[in-house]
Amino acid sequence: MSDLIEFYGTECVHCREMEPLIERLEKEEGLKIERFEVWHNSKNAEMMKKFDKGFCGGVPFFFNKKTGKWICGSTSYEAFKKWAEGK
């Protein structure tokens, strides 16, 4: 499993807003974000609860396993890149 994780919902508008940022980060920075759909997959939803610990409660929820930092909802590319790089 990657150190960078996203939990998302298939029909989630905010999740879709983040897709171009995920693609850009992976292409430009070579960082991989492992994605887990939670609205239609109860196993992934349970895993999200273990990482979320009440921080977010919704999607998109991004978690950096190395730093323990998270992002709730959509954000700017600059903030997203800092989160991914552990800054």
Number of C-alpha atoms within 10 A of each C-alpha: 7 12 15 22 21 21 23 27 20 12 9 12 13 15 19 15 14 19 12 12 18 17 15 15 18 13 11 8 12 10 18 16 20 13 14 19 18 21 15 11 11 11 11 16 17 12 13 25 14 9 19 18 9 9 12 17 12 16 22 24 23 27 23 20 16 12 14 11 14 21 19 15 16 20 13 9 15 10 13 20 17 10 19 26 14 14 10
